[in-house]
């Protein structure tokens, strides 16, 4: 059986650890050439070794997503080398401070919004022409349950993820008549560094590793997937419709 993403080009951000690392491996295993973006060079090199161990291929891109000109240069490089982009997984994100809104420093607020929202808009802006050149462009953004819960002390992160969901839904609406499909993936609690940072008293061994969630993310990247503008809840194992307030 041929690999389901054989010959396809998949870009993933935050690829050096956690869900991003696991998803990059799963995309490579599915046959995609992985364009792995992260700030940590060592983590990218470890990922490259793991992908080579699967007989896969990758292009490593050490890049801070706050470098918007760098995102534009990456899009130009992808155009020159591949002329298209088949998969975009916007995984990179930061937790930011967990504190009352009135105690959040302006610089910390702005960093969360820049990394979790603005950088993903810049990715859309830069990669949209390439995704439209694919016969089945697939986009997945990673969100969190706190986006819909308005949990006390999680303000910067929750607000950024709520904004990211609307960003994704807007892009899905704008590409509805094209081959591009855009969805949001909510992984729930997994054994990641960010989860440990947010819940330091939690036993990480009680949590699932990101590997199986990564396999589901790959399913959202397949050309056969036709859903768009929806939220996939990993814990429930199904797509959910975004609904306006009643």
C-alpha positions in Angstrom: 0.0 0.0 0.0 1.4 3.4 -0.9 1.9 5.9 2.0 -1.2 8.2 2.1 0.9 11.4 2.0 3.6 10.1 -0.5 5.0 13.0 -2.5 3.3 15.7 -0.5 4.9 18.7 1.2 4.0 19.3 4.8 5.1 22.2 6.9 4.8 22.0 10.7 5.7 24.6 13.3 6.9 23.9 16.8 8.4 20.6 15.4 11.3 20.2 17.9 9.3 18.7 20.8 5.9 17.5 22.1 2.9 17.3 19.8 4.9 19.0 17.0 7.7 16.5 17.1 5.3 13.6 17.2 3.2 15.0 14.3 6.3 15.6 12.2 7.3 12.0 12.7 3.7 10.8 11.9 3.6 13.0 8.7 7.0 11.5 7.6 5.8 8.0 8.3 2.8 8.8 6.1 5.1 9.6 3.3 5.2 13.4 3.4 8.4 15.5 3.0 8.4 17.4 6.3 9.3 21.0 6.5 10.1 21.2 10.2 10.1 24.7 11.8 11.3 25.4 15.3 13.6 27.7 17.3 15.7 24.8 18.8 18.3 23.6 16.3 19.2 20.6 18.5 15.6 19.4 18.6 15.3 19.8 14.9 18.5 17.7 14.4 17.1 15.0 16.6 13.9 15.0 14.6 15.8 14.8 11.4 17.7 11.7 12.7 14.3 10.1 13.7 12.7 10.8 10.3 15.8 9.4 8.5 15.3 6.3 10.7 11.9 6.0 9.1 13.4 6.4 5.6 11.7 9.7 5.4 12.9 13.1 4.4 12.8 16.6 6.0 13.9 20.1 5.5 14.9 21.8 8.8 14.0 25.4 9.3 15.4 27.1 12.5 13.1 30.0 12.8 11.5 32.1 15.5 7.9 32.7 14.4 8.2 36.3 15.7 10.5 36.8 12.7 7.7 37.7 10.2 10.2 38.4 7.4 11.6 35.0 8.0 8.1 33.5 7.4 7.9 35.4 4.1 11.4 34.1 3.1 10.3 30.6 3.9 7.3 30.9 1.7 9.5 32.2 -1.2 11.9 29.3 -0.7 9.1 26.7 -0.7 7.8 28.3 -3.9 11.1 28.1 -5.6 11.8 24.5 -4.5 8.3 22.9 -4.6 5.9 25.5 -6.2 3.2 24.4 -3.7 2.4 23.4 -0.1 0.1 20.5 0.6 -0.1 20.6 4.4 0.3 23.3 7.0 0.1 22.3 10.7 0.2 25.4 13.0 1.3 23.8 16.2 3.7 26.2 17.8 2.5 28.1 20.8 3.4 29.4 24.2 1.5 29.3 27.5 2.3 32.7 28.8 1.6 33.8 32.4 -1.1 32.1 34.5 -2.2 35.0 36.6 -5.1 37.6 37.0 -5.5 39.7 34.0 -4.7 42.8 36.0 -1.3 41.4 36.9 -0.2 40.4 33.4 2.7 42.4 32.1 2.1 44.1 28.7 5.2 42.5 27.2 4.1 39.0 28.3 0.6 39.6 26.9 1.9 40.8 23.6 4.3 37.8 23.2 1.4 35.3 23.7 -0.7 37.1 21.1 2.2 37.4 18.6 3.2 33.8 18.8 -0.2 32.2 19.2 -2.2 34.4 16.8 -0.3 36.9 14.7 2.3 34.4 13.7 -0.4 32.0 12.4 -2.0 34.8 10.5 1.4 35.6 8.9 1.7 31.9 8.0 -1.7 32.0 6.3 -0.8 35.2 4.6 2.5 33.8 3.3 1.4 30.2 2.5 -2.0 30.8 1.1 -0.9 31.1 -2.5 1.1 27.8 -2.1 -1.8 26.0 -0.5 -4.1 27.0 -3.3 -1.6 25.5 -5.8 -2.1 22.1 -4.1 -4.7 19.8 -5.4 -5.8 19.2 -1.8 -4.3 21.8 0.6 -4.9 20.9 4.2 -4.5 23.2 7.2 -4.7 22.2 10.9 -4.3 24.6 13.8 -3.8 23.4 17.4 -6.2 24.8 20.0 -7.2 24.2 23.7 -10.3 23.6 25.6 -9.7 26.8 27.6 -10.6 28.8 24.5 -14.3 28.1 25.1 -14.2 28.0 29.0 -12.9 31.4 30.1 -11.0 29.9 33.0 -9.8 32.3 35.6 -6.0 33.1 35.5 -5.6 31.6 32.0 -6.4 34.9 30.2 -3.6 35.4 27.7 -3.5 31.8 26.6 -7.3 31.3 26.4 -7.8 34.6 24.6 -5.1 33.7 22.1 -6.6 30.3 21.4 -10.1 31.7 21.0 -8.7 34.2 18.5 -6.8 31.4 16.7 -10.1 29.4 16.3 -11.8 32.4 14.7 -8.8 33.0 12.5 -9.0 29.4 11.3 -12.7 29.5 10.7 -12.4 32.7 8.8 -9.8 31.2 6.5 -11.9 28.1 6.1 -14.8 30.3 5.0 -12.6 32.2 2.5 -11.3 28.9 1.0 -14.5 27.0 1.0 -14.8 26.9 -2.8 -11.1 25.9 -3.3 -9.3 22.6 -2.7 -8.1 24.0 0.7 -9.6 22.6 3.9 -9.0 24.2 7.3 -9.7 22.7 10.7 -8.8 23.1 14.3 -7.5 20.3 16.5 -8.0 20.2 20.3 -5.7 17.5 21.8 -6.8 17.7 25.4 -4.3 16.8 28.2 -1.2 15.1 26.9 2.3 14.4 28.3 4.0 17.6 27.0 6.3 20.2 28.4 3.6 22.9 28.2 1.2 20.7 30.2 3.8 20.2 32.9 4.4 23.9 33.0 0.6 24.6 33.4 -0.1 21.7 35.8 3.1 21.2 37.8 1.4 19.0 40.4 0.0 16.6 37.9 1.6 13.1 37.4 2.8 13.2 33.8 2.8 9.4 33.7 -1.0 9.5 34.0 -1.2 11.3 30.7 -1.2 9.9 27.2 1.9 10.7 25.1 1.4 12.8 21.9 1.9 9.9 19.5 -1.6 8.7 19.0 -3.0 12.3 18.8 -0.3 12.9 16.1 -1.8 10.1 14.1 -5.2 11.7 14.2 -3.6 15.1 13.1 -2.3 13.2 10.1 -5.8 12.1 9.2 -6.9 15.7 9.1 -4.1 16.3 6.5 -5.2 13.6 4.1 -6.5 14.6 0.6 -9.6 12.5 1.2 -10.7 14.7 4.2 -13.5 17.1 3.2 -14.5 18.7 6.5 -13.6 22.4 6.8 -14.1 25.1 9.4 -14.6 22.5 12.2 -13.1 21.6 15.5 -11.8 18.0 16.0 -11.9 17.1 19.7 -9.4 14.3 20.2 -10.9 13.2 23.5 -14.3 12.8 22.0 -12.9 11.4 18.8 -15.1 13.4 16.5 -15.6 16.7 14.7 -17.7 19.3 16.4 -19.5 22.2 14.8 -18.8 25.7 16.0 -22.1 27.1 17.1 -23.1 30.8 17.7 -24.6 31.7 21.1 -28.3 30.9 21.3 
